[in-house]
Amino acid sequence: MFTRVLANCTVSDLDRAEQWYAGLFGRGPDARPMAGLLEWHLADTFGVQVWSEPDRAGKSSVVLEVTDLDDAVARADAAGMEHAGPQPGGGRRILQLSDPDGNRVVLSGD
Protein backbone atom coordinates (compact mmCIF):
# COMPACT_ATOMS: atom_id res chain seq x y z
CA MET A 1 0.00 0.00 0.00
CA PHE A 2 1.26 3.45 -0.88
CA THR A 3 1.22 6.12 1.80
CA ARG A 4 3.24 9.05 0.44
CA VAL A 5 4.13 10.73 -2.85
CA LEU A 6 7.14 12.92 -3.53
CA ALA A 7 7.16 14.46 -6.99
CA ASN A 8 10.63 15.01 -8.44
CA CYS A 9 12.14 17.78 -10.53
CA THR A 10 15.72 17.49 -11.75
CA VAL A 11 17.83 20.64 -12.07
CA SER A 12 21.28 21.72 -13.18
CA ASP A 13 21.91 24.39 -10.52
CA LEU A 14 20.57 23.57 -7.07
CA ASP A 15 21.11 27.06 -5.61
CA ARG A 16 19.22 28.73 -8.47
CA ALA A 17 16.47 26.10 -8.23
CA GLU A 18 16.18 26.58 -4.48
CA GLN A 19 15.47 30.28 -4.98
CA TRP A 20 12.86 29.57 -7.66
CA TYR A 21 11.02 26.84 -5.71
CA ALA A 22 11.19 28.91 -2.50
CA GLY A 23 9.40 31.67 -4.44
CA LEU A 24 6.82 29.17 -5.68
CA PHE A 25 6.14 27.67 -2.25
CA GLY A 26 6.62 30.87 -0.27
CA ARG A 27 9.34 29.36 1.91
CA GLY A 28 12.62 27.51 1.87
CA PRO A 29 12.93 23.73 1.78
CA ASP A 30 11.73 21.65 4.70
CA ALA A 31 14.56 19.14 4.43
CA ARG A 32 17.94 18.51 2.86
CA PRO A 33 18.07 14.72 3.20
CA MET A 34 21.38 14.34 1.34
CA ALA A 35 23.78 16.30 -0.82
CA GLY A 36 22.08 17.52 -3.99
CA LEU A 37 18.50 17.09 -2.73
CA LEU A 38 15.94 19.59 -1.43
CA GLU A 39 12.46 18.68 -0.18
CA TRP A 40 9.32 20.71 0.34
CA HIS A 41 6.72 18.87 2.44
CA LEU A 42 3.45 20.36 1.19
CA ALA A 43 1.19 18.14 3.32
CA ASP A 44 1.56 15.07 5.51
CA THR A 45 1.45 12.70 2.56
CA PHE A 46 2.95 14.58 -0.38
CA GLY A 47 5.69 16.94 -1.37
CA VAL A 48 8.22 17.92 -4.01
CA GLN A 49 11.86 16.91 -4.26
CA VAL A 50 14.34 18.97 -6.26
CA TRP A 51 17.38 16.95 -7.31
CA SER A 52 20.67 18.18 -8.72
CA GLU A 53 20.98 15.95 -11.80
CA PRO A 54 22.43 18.09 -14.60
CA ASP A 55 22.19 15.28 -17.19
CA ARG A 56 18.43 14.95 -16.64
CA ALA A 57 17.64 18.59 -15.83
CA GLY A 58 14.61 20.17 -17.43
CA LYS A 59 12.78 16.96 -18.26
CA SER A 60 10.43 16.85 -15.27
CA SER A 61 6.77 17.74 -15.00
CA VAL A 62 4.59 18.08 -11.93
CA VAL A 63 0.96 19.12 -11.41
CA LEU A 64 -0.02 20.53 -8.02
CA GLU A 65 -3.57 21.34 -6.97
CA VAL A 66 -3.94 24.55 -4.97
CA THR A 67 -6.82 25.86 -2.90
CA ASP A 68 -6.65 29.37 -4.39
CA LEU A 69 -5.19 29.77 -7.87
CA ASP A 70 -5.43 33.57 -7.75
CA ASP A 71 -3.26 33.57 -4.63
CA ALA A 72 -0.77 31.29 -6.40
CA VAL A 73 -0.68 33.71 -9.35
CA ALA A 74 0.02 36.58 -6.95
CA ARG A 75 2.88 34.61 -5.33
CA ALA A 76 4.32 33.78 -8.76
CA ASP A 77 4.13 37.45 -9.74
CA ALA A 78 5.78 38.55 -6.48
CA ALA A 79 8.59 36.05 -7.10
CA GLY A 80 9.11 37.41 -10.63
CA MET A 81 8.04 34.20 -12.37
CA GLU A 82 7.04 34.53 -15.99
CA HIS A 83 3.70 33.03 -17.02
CA ALA A 84 0.76 33.58 -19.34
CA GLY A 85 -1.78 33.82 -16.52
CA PRO A 86 -4.51 31.38 -15.56
CA GLN A 87 -6.00 29.34 -18.40
CA PRO A 88 -8.78 26.77 -18.63
CA GLY A 89 -7.55 23.20 -18.31
CA GLY A 90 -9.09 19.91 -17.28
CA GLY A 91 -12.36 21.48 -16.15
CA ARG A 92 -10.53 23.89 -13.84
CA ARG A 93 -8.11 26.76 -14.22
CA ILE A 94 -4.39 26.13 -14.46
CA LEU A 95 -1.24 28.20 -14.23
CA GLN A 96 1.66 26.85 -16.25
CA LEU A 97 5.13 27.68 -14.97
CA SER A 98 8.64 26.64 -15.95
CA ASP A 99 11.54 26.56 -13.54
CA PRO A 100 14.95 27.90 -14.70
CA ASP A 101 15.81 24.51 -16.28
CA GLY A 102 12.50 24.26 -18.12
CA ASN A 103 10.79 21.75 -15.82
CA ARG A 104 7.03 22.20 -16.15
CA VAL A 105 5.18 23.03 -12.94
CA VAL A 106 1.42 23.30 -13.39
CA LEU A 107 -0.81 24.66 -10.64
CA SER A 108 -4.47 23.68 -10.83
CA GLY A 109 -7.28 25.28 -8.85
CA ASP A 110 -10.42 27.33 -8.76
N, CA, C and O atoms as a Tinker XYZ file with bonds, in Angstrom:
   440  protein
     1  N      0.841000   -1.184000    0.000000    73     2
     2  CA     0.000000    0.000000    0.000000    64     1     3
     3  C      0.883000    1.244000    0.000000    63     2     4     5
     4  O      1.887000    1.310000    0.710000    81     3
     5  N      0.500000    2.204000   -0.791000    73     3     6
     6  CA     1.257000    3.454000   -0.882000    64     5     7
     7  C      0.731000    4.450000    0.136000    63     6     8     9
     8  O     -0.478000    4.554000    0.347000    81     7
     9  N      1.633000    5.175000    0.762000    73     7    10
    10  CA     1.223000    6.123000    1.798000    64     9    11
    11  C      1.747000    7.530000    1.605000    63    10    12    13
    12  O      1.347000    8.444000    2.325000    81    11
    13  N      2.655000    7.723000    0.622000    73    11    14
    14  CA     3.237000    9.051000    0.442000    64    13    15
    15  C      3.711000    9.213000   -0.992000    63    14    16    17
    16  O      4.141000    8.246000   -1.620000    81    15
    17  N      3.633000   10.428000   -1.510000    73    15    18
    18  CA     4.128000   10.732000   -2.849000    64    17    19
    19  C      5.060000   11.937000   -2.753000    63    18    20    21
    20  O      4.737000   12.949000   -2.131000    81    19
    21  N      6.215000   11.801000   -3.380000    73    19    22
    22  CA     7.140000   12.916000   -3.532000    64    21    23
    23  C      7.409000   13.076000   -5.023000    63    22    24    25
    24  O      8.064000   12.236000   -5.640000    81    23
    25  N      6.899000   14.157000   -5.592000    73    23    26
    26  CA     7.160000   14.463000   -6.993000    64    25    27
    27  C      8.607000   14.921000   -7.109000    63    26    28    29
    28  O      9.154000   15.500000   -6.170000    81    27
    29  N      9.224000   14.667000   -8.250000    73    27    30
    30  CA    10.632000   15.010000   -8.443000    64    29    31
    31  C     10.826000   15.941000   -9.622000    63    30    32    33
    32  O     10.209000   15.771000  -10.673000    81    31
    33  N     11.687000   16.923000   -9.438000    73    31    34
    34  CA    12.144000   17.776000  -10.527000    64    33    35
    35  C     13.667000   17.747000  -10.495000    63    34    36    37
    36  O     14.282000   17.908000   -9.441000    81    35
    37  N     14.263000   17.539000  -11.662000    73    35    38
    38  CA    15.716000   17.494000  -11.752000    64    37    39
    39  C     16.236000   18.815000  -12.317000    63    38    40    41
    40  O     15.676000   19.363000  -13.267000    81    39
    41  N     17.310000   19.311000  -11.719000    73    39    42
    42  CA    17.826000   20.637000  -12.069000    64    41    43
    43  C     19.334000   20.599000  -12.276000    63    42    44    45
    44  O     20.011000   19.664000  -11.847000    81    43
    45  N     19.845000   21.625000  -12.937000    73    43    46
    46  CA    21.283000   21.719000  -13.180000    64    45    47
    47  C     22.010000   22.559000  -12.140000    63    46    48    49
    48  O     23.206000   22.369000  -11.920000    81    47
    49  N     21.301000   23.486000  -11.495000    73    47    50
    50  CA    21.910000   24.395000  -10.525000    64    49    51
    51  C     21.011000   24.425000   -9.293000    63    50    52    53
    52  O     19.968000   25.078000   -9.293000    81    51
    53  N     21.417000   23.721000   -8.255000    73    51    54
    54  CA    20.566000   23.568000   -7.071000    64    53    55
    55  C     20.316000   24.892000   -6.356000    63    54    56    57
    56  O     19.209000   25.117000   -5.866000    81    55
    57  N     21.306000   25.766000   -6.283000    73    55    58
    58  CA    21.114000   27.058000   -5.611000    64    57    59
    59  C     20.077000   27.902000   -6.351000    63    58    60    61
    60  O     19.190000   28.486000   -5.727000    81    59
    61  N     20.185000   27.968000   -7.664000    73    59    62
    62  CA    19.222000   28.727000   -8.474000    64    61    63
    63  C     17.829000   28.110000   -8.341000    63    62    64    65
    64  O     16.839000   28.830000   -8.213000    81    63
    65  N     17.754000   26.788000   -8.370000    73    63    66
    66  CA    16.470000   26.102000   -8.231000    64    65    67
    67  C     15.861000   26.339000   -6.850000    63    66    68    69
    68  O     14.649000   26.514000   -6.729000    81    67
    69  N     16.688000   26.347000   -5.819000    73    67    70
    70  CA    16.179000   26.582000   -4.476000    64    69    71
    71  C     15.489000   27.954000   -4.390000    63    70    72    73
    72  O     14.427000   28.082000   -3.781000    81    71
    73  N     16.088000   28.952000   -4.992000    73    71    74
    74  CA    15.468000   30.283000   -4.982000    64    73    75
    75  C     14.131000   30.260000   -5.714000    63    74    76    77
    76  O     13.152000   30.838000   -5.243000    81    75
    77  N     14.090000   29.593000   -6.864000    73    75    78
    78  CA    12.861000   29.566000   -7.660000    64    77    79
    79  C     11.750000   28.818000   -6.919000    63    78    80    81
    80  O     10.631000   29.322000   -6.819000    81    79
    81  N     12.042000   27.631000   -6.405000    73    79    82
    82  CA    11.023000   26.842000   -5.713000    64    81    83
    83  C     10.624000   27.485000   -4.384000    63    82    84    85
    84  O      9.472000   27.361000   -3.966000    81    83
    85  N     11.546000   28.163000   -3.719000    73    83    86
    86  CA    11.190000   28.907000   -2.504000    64    85    87
    87  C     10.200000   30.016000   -2.846000    63    86    88    89
    88  O      9.281000   30.282000   -2.071000    81    87
    89  N     10.374000   30.666000   -3.996000    73    87    90
    90  CA     9.405000   31.666000   -4.443000    64    89    91
    91  C      8.060000   31.040000   -4.746000    63    90    92    93
    92  O      7.020000   31.612000   -4.422000    81    91
    93  N      8.070000   29.868000   -5.365000    73    91    94
    94  CA     6.825000   29.173000   -5.683000    64    93    95
    95  C      6.074000   28.772000   -4.425000    63    94    96    97
    96  O      4.867000   28.991000   -4.328000    81    95
    97  N      6.780000   28.184000   -3.455000    73    95    98
    98  CA     6.135000   27.665000   -2.254000    64    97    99
    99  C      6.059000   28.678000   -1.112000    63    98   100   101
   100  O      5.431000   28.413000   -0.087000    81    99
   101  N      6.691000   29.829000   -1.287000    73    99   102
   102  CA     6.617000   30.867000   -0.270000    64   101   103
   103  C      7.495000   30.607000    0.941000    63   102   104   105
   104  O      7.319000   31.233000    1.986000    81   103
   105  N      8.446000   29.678000    0.805000    73   103   106
   106  CA     9.345000   29.358000    1.914000    64   105   107
   107  C     10.474000   28.468000    1.409000    63   106   108   109
   108  O     10.402000   27.888000    0.326000    81   107
   109  N     11.492000   28.380000    2.208000    73   107   110
   110  CA    12.615000   27.515000    1.865000    64   109   111
   111  C     12.265000   26.045000    2.029000    63   110   112   113
   112  O     11.162000   25.713000    2.463000    81   111
   113  N     13.193000   25.169000    1.686000    73   111   114
   114  CA    12.927000   23.735000    1.779000    64   113   115
   115  C     12.743000   23.285000    3.222000    63   114   116   117
   116  O     13.292000   23.873000    4.154000    81   115
   117  N     11.961000   22.233000    3.377000    73   115   118
   118  CA    11.728000   21.651000    4.704000    64   117   119
   119  C     12.831000   20.687000    5.103000    63   118   120   121
   120  O     13.060000   20.461000    6.291000    81   119
   121  N     13.514000   20.120000    4.123000    73   119   122
   122  CA    14.557000   19.145000    4.430000    64   121   123
   123  C     15.621000   19.147000    3.339000    63   122   124   125
   124  O     15.378000   19.513000    2.189000    81   123
   125  N     16.797000   18.726000    3.750000    73   123   126
   126  CA    17.938000   18.508000    2.857000    64   125   127
   127  C     18.465000   17.117000    3.213000    63   126   128   129
   128  O     19.486000   16.990000    3.888000    81   127
   129  N     17.758000   16.068000    2.751000    73   127   130
   130  CA    18.072000   14.717000    3.201000    64   129   131
   131  C     19.469000   14.217000    2.839000    63   130   132   133
   132  O     20.027000   13.369000    3.535000    81   131
   133  N     20.029000   14.738000    1.759000    73   131   134
   134  CA    21.379000   14.344000    1.342000    64   133   135
   135  C     21.913000   15.414000    0.400000    63   134   136   137
   136  O     21.172000   16.291000   -0.046000    81   135
   137  N     23.180000   15.335000    0.108000    73   135   138
   138  CA    23.780000   16.299000   -0.816000    64   137   139
   139  C     23.047000   16.252000   -2.153000    63   138   140   141
   140  O     22.782000   15.176000   -2.689000    81   139
   141  N     22.721000   17.435000   -2.687000    73   139   142
   142  CA    22.080000   17.517000   -3.994000    64   141   143
   143  C     20.578000   17.335000   -3.991000    63   142   144   145
   144  O     19.981000   17.203000   -5.060000    81   143
   145  N     19.941000   17.324000   -2.823000    73   143   146
   146  CA    18.502000   17.090000   -2.734000    64   145   147
   147  C     17.845000   18.068000   -1.776000    63   146   148   149
   148  O     18.287000   18.241000   -0.640000    81   147
   149  N     16.776000   18.707000   -2.255000    73   147   150
   150  CA    15.942000   19.587000   -1.427000    64   149   151
   151  C     14.538000   19.018000   -1.408000    63   150   152   153
   152  O     14.083000   18.459000   -2.406000    81   151
   153  N     13.838000   19.154000   -0.278000    73   151   154
   154  CA    12.455000   18.680000   -0.185000    64   153   155
   155  C     11.549000   19.750000    0.403000    63   154   156   157
   156  O     11.895000   20.423000    1.375000    81   155
   157  N     10.391000   19.888000   -0.206000    73   155   158
   158  CA     9.316000   20.708000    0.338000    64   157   159
   159  C      8.189000   19.748000    0.693000    63   158   160   161
   160  O      7.672000   19.045000   -0.176000    81   159
   161  N      7.808000   19.716000    1.967000    73   159   162
   162  CA     6.715000   18.872000    2.436000    64   161   163
   163  C      5.448000   19.733000    2.413000    63   162   164   165
   164  O      5.241000   20.574000    3.287000    81   163
   165  N      4.619000   19.512000    1.415000    73   163   166
   166  CA     3.453000   20.364000    1.190000    64   165   167
   167  C      2.230000   19.914000    1.976000    63   166   168   169
   168  O      1.288000   20.687000    2.151000    81   167
   169  N      2.235000   18.691000    2.445000    73   167   170
   170  CA     1.194000   18.140000    3.320000    64   169   171
   171  C      1.800000   16.899000    3.968000    63   170   172   173
   172  O      2.944000   16.543000    3.687000    81   171
   173  N      1.038000   16.248000    4.828000    73   171   174
   174  CA     1.562000   15.070000    5.512000    64   173   175
   175  C      1.946000   13.948000    4.555000    63   174   176   177
   176  O      2.862000   13.176000    4.838000    81   175
   177  N      1.256000   13.854000    3.432000    73   175   178
   178  CA     1.451000   12.702000    2.556000    64   177   179
   179  C      1.987000   13.035000    1.170000    63   178   180   181
   180  O      2.051000   12.149000    0.317000    81   179
   181  N      2.368000   14.264000    0.921000    73   179   182
   182  CA     2.950000   14.576000   -0.385000    64   181   183
   183  C      3.874000   15.777000   -0.304000    63   182   184   185
   184  O      3.800000   16.600000    0.609000    81   183
   185  N      4.752000   15.840000   -1.301000    73   183   186
   186  CA     5.690000   16.940000   -1.370000    64   185   187
   187  C      6.422000   16.929000   -2.696000    63   186   188   189
   188  O      6.090000   16.163000   -3.601000    81   187
   189  N      7.423000   17.790000   -2.798000    73   187   190
   190  CA     8.222000   17.918000   -4.009000    64   189   191
   191  C      9.693000   17.816000   -3.633000    63   190   192   193
   192  O     10.156000   18.458000   -2.690000    81   191
   193  N     10.418000   16.997000   -4.386000    73   191   194
   194  CA    11.863000   16.907000   -4.257000    64   193   195
   195  C     12.501000   17.604000   -5.454000    63   194   196   197
   196  O     12.025000   17.483000   -6.583000    81   195
   197  N     13.567000   18.324000   -5.198000    73   195   198
   198  CA    14.336000   18.968000   -6.256000    64   197   199
   199  C     15.748000   18.386000   -6.184000    63   198   200   201
   200  O     16.475000   18.584000   -5.210000    81   199
   201  N     16.112000   17.665000   -7.241000    73   199   202
   202  CA    17.378000   16.950000   -7.314000    64   201   203
   203  C     18.355000   17.667000   -8.243000    63   202   204   205
   204  O     17.974000   18.166000   -9.302000    81   203
   205  N     19.608000   17.709000   -7.831000    73   203   206
   206  CA    20.669000   18.179000   -8.719000    64   205   207
   207  C     21.094000   16.996000   -9.586000    63   206   208   209
   208  O     21.832000   16.119000   -9.138000    81   207
   209  N     20.624000   16.985000  -10.819000    73   207   210
   210  CA    20.977000   15.953000  -11.801000    64   209   211
   211  C     21.122000   16.639000  -13.156000    63   210   212   213
   212  O     20.215000   16.573000  -13.985000    81   211
   213  N     22.256000   17.297000  -13.383000    73   211   214
   214  CA    22.433000   18.088000  -14.603000    64   213   215
   215  C     22.133000   17.330000  -15.899000    63   214   216   217
   216  O     21.623000   17.925000  -16.848000    81   215
   217  N     22.438000   16.038000  -15.960000    73   215   218
   218  CA    22.194000   15.279000  -17.188000    64   217   219
   219  C     20.709000   15.084000  -17.485000    63   218   220   221
   220  O     20.330000   14.880000  -18.638000    81   219
   221  N     19.872000   15.145000  -16.459000    73   219   222
   222  CA    18.431000   14.949000  -16.640000    64   221   223
   223  C     17.644000   16.242000  -16.436000    63   222   224   225
   224  O     16.417000   16.231000  -16.532000    81   223
   225  N     18.309000   17.332000  -16.162000    73   223   226
   226  CA    17.645000   18.593000  -15.826000    64   225   227
   227  C     16.696000   19.048000  -16.929000    63   226   228   229
   228  O     16.987000   18.927000  -18.119000    81   227
   229  N     15.556000   19.575000  -16.497000    73   227   230
   230  CA    14.608000   20.170000  -17.427000    64   229   231
   231  C     13.646000   19.194000  -18.068000    63   230   232   233
   232  O     12.895000   19.579000  -18.964000    81   231
   233  N     13.642000   17.963000  -17.645000    73   231   234
   234  CA    12.776000   16.958000  -18.263000    64   233   235
   235  C     11.661000   16.501000  -17.329000    63   234   236   237
   236  O     11.008000   15.490000  -17.590000    81   235
   237  N     11.443000   17.230000  -16.254000    73   235   238
   238  CA    10.427000   16.852000  -15.274000    64   237   239
   239  C      9.144000   17.641000  -15.474000    63   238   240   241
   240  O      9.136000   18.720000  -16.066000    81   239
   241  N      8.072000   17.075000  -14.969000    73   239   242
   242  CA     6.771000   17.738000  -15.005000    64   241   243
   243  C      6.011000   17.357000  -13.749000    63   242   244   245
   244  O      6.010000   16.195000  -13.343000    81   243
   245  N      5.365000   18.335000  -13.136000    73   243   246
   246  CA     4.588000   18.076000  -11.931000    64   245   247
   247  C      3.336000   18.943000  -11.964000    63   246   248   249
   248  O      3.383000   20.096000  -12.392000    81   247
   249  N      2.222000   18.386000  -11.514000    73   247   250
   250  CA     0.961000   19.121000  -11.405000    64   249   251
   251  C      0.586000   19.154000   -9.926000    63   250   252   253
   252  O      0.522000   18.118000   -9.264000    81   251
   253  N      0.342000   20.351000   -9.426000    73   251   254
   254  CA    -0.022000   20.529000   -8.024000    64   253   255
   255  C     -1.360000   21.241000   -7.936000    63   254   256   257
   256  O     -1.553000   22.287000   -8.555000    81   255
   257  N     -2.279000   20.680000   -7.173000    73   255   258
   258  CA    -3.570000   21.338000   -6.969000    64   257   259
   259  C     -3.447000   22.311000   -5.809000    63   258   260   261
   260  O     -2.886000   21.981000   -4.764000    81   259
   261  N     -3.979000   23.515000   -6.002000    73   259   262
   262  CA    -3.939000   24.553000   -4.969000    64   261   263
   263  C     -5.357000   24.939000   -4.569000    63   262   264   265
   264  O     -6.299000   24.762000   -5.341000    81   263
   265  N     -5.497000   25.462000   -3.369000    73   263   266
   266  CA    -6.818000   25.858000   -2.899000    64   265   267
   267  C     -7.265000   27.187000   -3.499000    63   266   268   269
   268  O     -8.464000   27.427000   -3.636000    81   267
   269  N     -6.321000   28.049000   -3.859000    73   267   270
   270  CA    -6.655000   29.370000   -4.389000    64   269   271
   271  C     -5.672000   29.721000   -5.502000    63   270   272   273
   272  O     -4.553000   30.158000   -5.235000    81   271
   273  N     -6.093000   29.529000   -6.745000    73   271   274
   274  CA    -5.194000   29.771000   -7.873000    64   273   275
   275  C     -4.825000   31.245000   -7.983000    63   274   276   277
   276  O     -3.694000   31.566000   -8.347000    81   275
   277  N     -5.750000   32.144000   -7.680000    73   275   278
   278  CA    -5.431000   33.573000   -7.753000    64   277   279
   279  C     -4.316000   33.947000   -6.779000    63   278   280   281
   280  O     -3.458000   34.771000   -7.097000    81   279
   281  N     -4.330000   33.341000   -5.598000    73   279   282
   282  CA    -3.258000   33.570000   -4.632000    64   281   283
   283  C     -1.937000   33.020000   -5.169000    63   282   284   285
   284  O     -0.890000   33.643000   -4.998000    81   283
   285  N     -1.983000   31.863000   -5.813000    73   283   286
   286  CA    -0.774000   31.286000   -6.402000    64   285   287
   287  C     -0.228000   32.179000   -7.506000    63   286   288   289
   288  O      0.987000   32.329000   -7.633000    81   287
   289  N     -1.106000   32.771000   -8.304000    73   287   290
   290  CA    -0.681000   33.706000   -9.353000    64   289   291
   291  C      0.006000   34.914000   -8.711000    63   290   292   293
   292  O      1.048000   35.364000   -9.188000    81   291
   293  N     -0.572000   35.431000   -7.640000    73   291   294
   294  CA     0.017000   36.581000   -6.950000    64   293   295
   295  C      1.401000   36.243000   -6.400000    63   294   296   297
   296  O      2.314000   37.065000   -6.483000    81   295
   297  N      1.568000   35.038000   -5.836000    73   295   298
   298  CA     2.882000   34.612000   -5.330000    64   297   299
   299  C      3.882000   34.491000   -6.476000    63   298   300   301
   300  O      5.031000   34.913000   -6.350000    81   299
   301  N      3.441000   33.914000   -7.593000    73   299   302
   302  CA     4.325000   33.781000   -8.760000    64   301   303
   303  C      4.754000   35.158000   -9.257000    63   302   304   305
   304  O      5.923000   35.369000   -9.581000    81   303
   305  N      3.816000   36.084000   -9.315000    73   303   306
   306  CA     4.131000   37.449000   -9.736000    64   305   307
   307  C      5.128000   38.100000   -8.788000    63   306   308   309
   308  O      6.094000   38.723000   -9.228000    81   307
   309  N      4.893000   37.955000   -7.479000    73   307   310
   310  CA     5.775000   38.550000   -6.481000    64   309   311
   311  C      7.188000   37.973000   -6.564000    63   310   312   313
   312  O      8.165000   38.659000   -6.265000    81   311
   313  N      7.285000   36.702000   -6.975000    73   311   314
   314  CA     8.594000   36.050000   -7.102000    64   313   315
   315  C      9.243000   36.321000   -8.459000    63   314   316   317
   316  O     10.352000   35.855000   -8.721000    81   315
   317  N      8.560000   37.071000   -9.317000    73   315   318
   318  CA     9.112000   37.411000  -10.626000    64   317   319
   319  C      9.072000   36.280000  -11.639000    63   318   320   321
   320  O      9.864000   36.261000  -12.581000    81   319
   321  N      8.158000   35.341000  -11.452000    73   319   322
   322  CA     8.043000   34.204000  -12.365000    64   321   323
   323  C      7.235000   34.592000  -13.590000    63   322   324   325
   324  O      6.162000   35.187000  -13.480000    81   323
   325  N      7.757000   34.252000  -14.748000    73   323   326
   326  CA     7.039000   34.534000  -15.991000    64   325   327
   327  C      5.968000   33.480000  -16.217000    63   326   328   329
   328  O      6.179000   32.293000  -15.970000    81   327
   329  N      4.800000   33.940000  -16.695000    73   327   330
   330  CA     3.702000   33.028000  -17.016000    64   329   331
   331  C      2.697000   33.767000  -17.883000    63   330   332   333
   332  O      2.747000   34.989000  -18.022000    81   331
   333  N      1.788000   33.001000  -18.458000    73   331   334
   334  CA     0.763000   33.584000  -19.339000    64   333   335
   335  C     -0.561000   33.785000  -18.609000    63   334   336   337
   336  O     -1.578000   34.055000  -19.248000    81   335
   337  N     -0.567000   33.659000  -17.294000    73   335   338
   338  CA    -1.783000   33.821000  -16.523000    64   337   339
   339  C     -2.604000   32.545000  -16.487000    63   338   340   341
   340  O     -2.302000   31.576000  -17.185000    81   339
   341  N     -3.644000   32.556000  -15.668000    73   339   342
   342  CA    -4.506000   31.377000  -15.563000    64   341   343
   343  C     -5.202000   31.088000  -16.896000    63   342   344   345
   344  O     -5.592000   31.998000  -17.627000    81   343
   345  N     -5.342000   29.802000  -17.185000    73   343   346
   346  CA    -6.002000   29.344000  -18.398000    64   345   347
   347  C     -6.930000   28.193000  -18.046000    63   346   348   349
   348  O     -6.731000   27.528000  -17.029000    81   347
   349  N     -7.950000   27.946000  -18.881000    73   347   350
   350  CA    -8.783000   26.774000  -18.632000    64   349   351
   351  C     -7.983000   25.504000  -18.906000    63   350   352   353
   352  O     -7.159000   25.457000  -19.820000    81   351
   353  N     -8.239000   24.479000  -18.101000    73   351   354
   354  CA    -7.554000   23.203000  -18.313000    64   353   355
   355  C     -8.129000   22.121000  -17.441000    63   354   356   357
   356  O     -8.160000   22.255000  -16.218000    81   355
   357  N     -8.586000   21.047000  -18.054000    73   355   358
   358  CA    -9.092000   19.909000  -17.283000    64   357   359
   359  C    -10.320000   20.215000  -16.455000    63   358   360   361
   360  O    -10.509000   19.622000  -15.393000    81   359
   361  N    -11.158000   21.128000  -16.915000    73   359   362
   362  CA   -12.355000   21.482000  -16.152000    64   361   363
   363  C    -12.111000   22.462000  -15.019000    63   362   364   365
   364  O    -13.034000   22.803000  -14.280000    81   363
   365  N    -10.889000   22.912000  -14.880000    73   363   366
   366  CA   -10.533000   23.890000  -13.841000    64   365   367
   367  C     -9.696000   24.979000  -14.496000    63   366   368   369
   368  O     -9.619000   25.052000  -15.722000    81   367
   369  N     -9.083000   25.805000  -13.703000    73   367   370
   370  CA    -8.109000   26.756000  -14.217000    64   369   371
   371  C     -6.720000   26.249000  -13.850000    63   370   372   373
   372  O     -6.521000   25.629000  -12.806000    81   371
   373  N     -5.770000   26.528000  -14.732000    73   371   374
   374  CA    -4.394000   26.126000  -14.462000    64   373   375
   375  C     -3.452000   27.305000  -14.689000    63   374   376   377
   376  O     -3.753000   28.229000  -15.445000    81   375
   377  N     -2.326000   27.249000  -14.025000    73   375   378
   378  CA    -1.243000   28.201000  -14.226000    64   377   379
   379  C     -0.016000   27.381000  -14.588000    63   378   380   381
   380  O      0.463000   26.577000  -13.788000    81   379
   381  N      0.491000   27.589000  -15.797000    73   379   382
   382  CA     1.659000   26.849000  -16.254000    64   381   383
   383  C      2.921000   27.668000  -16.002000    63   382   384   385
   384  O      3.038000   28.816000  -16.431000    81   383
   385  N      3.856000   27.048000  -15.298000    73   383   386
   386  CA     5.129000   27.685000  -14.972000    64   385   387
   387  C      6.265000   26.795000  -15.459000    63   386   388   389
   388  O      6.086000   25.594000  -15.659000    81   387
   389  N      7.420000   27.391000  -15.644000    73   387   390
   390  CA     8.640000   26.640000  -15.953000    64   389   391
   391  C      9.732000   27.122000  -15.022000    63   390   392   393
   392  O      9.950000   28.324000  -14.872000    81   391
   393  N     10.420000   26.170000  -14.392000    73   391   394
   394  CA    11.538000   26.565000  -13.542000    64   393   395
   395  C     12.727000   26.953000  -14.440000    63   394   396   397
   396  O     12.633000   26.815000  -15.659000    81   395
   397  N     13.824000   27.427000  -13.875000    73   395   398
   398  CA    14.946000   27.897000  -14.701000    64   397   399
   399  C     15.529000   26.851000  -15.656000    63   398   400   401
   400  O     16.164000   27.214000  -16.646000    81   399
   401  N     15.326000   25.568000  -15.379000    73   399   402
   402  CA    15.811000   24.513000  -16.276000    64   401   403
   403  C     14.771000   24.097000  -17.308000    63   402   404   405
   404  O     15.068000   23.307000  -18.204000    81   403
   405  N     13.553000   24.624000  -17.189000    73   403   406
   406  CA    12.496000   24.260000  -18.116000    64   405   407
   407  C     11.574000   23.159000  -17.626000    63   406   408   409
   408  O     10.708000   22.711000  -18.378000    81   407
   409  N     11.736000   22.707000  -16.378000    73   407   410
   410  CA    10.787000   21.749000  -15.818000    64   409   411
   411  C      9.417000   22.393000  -15.767000    63   410   412   413
   412  O      9.289000   23.553000  -15.375000    81   411
   413  N      8.399000   21.657000  -16.156000    73   411   414
   414  CA     7.033000   22.199000  -16.152000    64   413   415
   415  C      6.408000   21.983000  -14.779000    63   414   416   417
   416  O      6.376000   20.868000  -14.259000    81   415
   417  N      5.915000   23.073000  -14.209000    73   415   418
   418  CA     5.181000   23.030000  -12.942000    64   417   419
   419  C      3.818000   23.652000  -13.235000    63   418   420   421
   420  O      3.720000   24.834000  -13.566000    81   419
   421  N      2.777000   22.847000  -13.109000    73   419   422
   422  CA     1.418000   23.301000  -13.394000    64   421   423
   423  C      0.647000   23.348000  -12.088000    63   422   424   425
   424  O      0.596000   22.367000  -11.347000    81   423
   425  N      0.050000   24.497000  -11.816000    73   423   426
   426  CA    -0.810000   24.661000  -10.644000    64   425   427
   427  C     -2.241000   24.618000  -11.121000    63   426   428   429
   428  O     -2.591000   25.285000  -12.094000    81   427
   429  N     -3.074000   23.846000  -10.452000    73   427   430
   430  CA    -4.468000   23.676000  -10.827000    64   429   431
   431  C     -5.343000   24.088000   -9.656000    63   430   432   433
   432  O     -5.073000   23.713000   -8.515000    81   431
   433  N     -6.386000   24.857000   -9.928000    73   431   434
   434  CA    -7.277000   25.280000   -8.852000    64   433   435
   435  C     -8.435000   26.071000   -9.357000    63   434   436   437
   436  O     -8.595000   26.268000  -10.562000    81   435
   437  N     -9.252000   26.532000   -8.430000    73   435   438
   438  CA   -10.424000   27.335000   -8.761000    64   437   439
   439  C    -10.077000   28.811000   -8.737000    63   438   440
   440  O    -10.940000   29.652000   -8.992000    81   439
